[in-house]
Amino acid sequence: MSPLKLKLHWQILIALALAIAVGLAVGRDGLLLGVNVDAGFDFIGELFLNALKMLIVPLIVSSIIIGVAGIGDSENLGRLGGKTIGYYALTSMLAIVVGLVAVNTIQPGVVDGSPQEVFGLHASTAELERDLADKGADDIVAIFLRMIPTNVVQAASSGQMLGLIFFSLLYGFFLTRIANQYAEAQYNFWNGMFEIMMRITDLVMRFAPLGVFALVASTVSATGLAAFGPLAAFFFTVVAALAFHFFFTLPLLLYYLGDVSPLRHYRAVSPAMLTAFSTASSSATLPVTMECVEKNAGVSNKTTSFVLPLGATVNMDGTALYECVAVMFIAQAYGIEMTLATQFIVVVLALLTSIGVAGIPAASLVAISIILSAVGLPLEGIGLILAVDRILDMMRTAVNVASDSCGAVIIAKSEGEEGILENDMPARAA
Ligand code: ASP
């Protein structure tokens, strides 16, 4: 069989495995047999990412508008909105609790000696502040102030998705309250735009194996495996907690709330999770997530286009968990006692910042800096975790996207939608 006939997720998986092998062979100098292949990987990876990012703004706007307009009256909208927010808050909280228990049990930061020596501080404080400023580090109030943008075009162009989502929600809501002659034209226009975006997504996804290969090979060659040594305990804590959420919490919710086989669901959305892993961006993955949830899992367009664009920005279980573990790890490394009250503040801030930050690579670092300053921990502590942040970013983004997709299925089921992956597990099949 030609490799192009293999299912997309197999193609992506093979690309991933190859990328890890090639990335390790290339190493930090970027050379393979004397040729600078890293530049080539970066070029191809960037092209693929650009193509996905190009779709984000029109996709978010058109899908939320038709999603909200399609729901119709305020009662339905209130119900669906309530369920969506309820699911997002519940899963993020569950994830944070898992992270908190893991970090308090394993205590990866408790070591003898100064944290700089033991963990190898990788960035100077000045450099760090500059990096964070680039990513729009702010306090938490500023993040939520931008929820109502003064200029919606600027919000779209500067990646402030919360503002864009808020505007689109209003637009869709009032679309159903204007005269029919206008409403129909408006609805058709946005629906058409949405359909076109999904077709372009199809096209972009044909290049996913290539894009994934390039992105992952370049990350592996730059990061290598040496950096993991001193941070192994931290790395392990995050991975164990993420794995618990991914393999236990979400499947249990899928099974008991959605009556859906977790295995079949994960198989249906695997291209989205693999894309999330490779791009480390929930927003860039959004087109793929929507396509998988609608086409493979069978969720209606109405639910998909409301729940998923919101989820890509608002629902980040992996991010919330990571923030909590990272802040506690930094406190442990500096030997700072965290009282129960302070840990509670960390939990609340992890939840709020995971809602407020964008679905882009390394967004957690911004959120962590906000939490560190709020609870009075040294900002330079972020330097401790930088070496492993990228790989953990890939993993937490996959968990973020997995949770969004589970939410879409559970909410669709609760709305009585038919034809979604049926539960074939004997215990509840009766
Ligand atoms: N990269 C993550 C996402 O896009 C956010 C983060 O945790 O940094 O979902």
Residues whose N, C-alpha, C, O or C-beta is under 5 A from the ligand:
A	BS01	LIG	A280 S281 S282 S283 T319 A358 G359 I360 P361 A362 A363 S364 D393 T397 N400
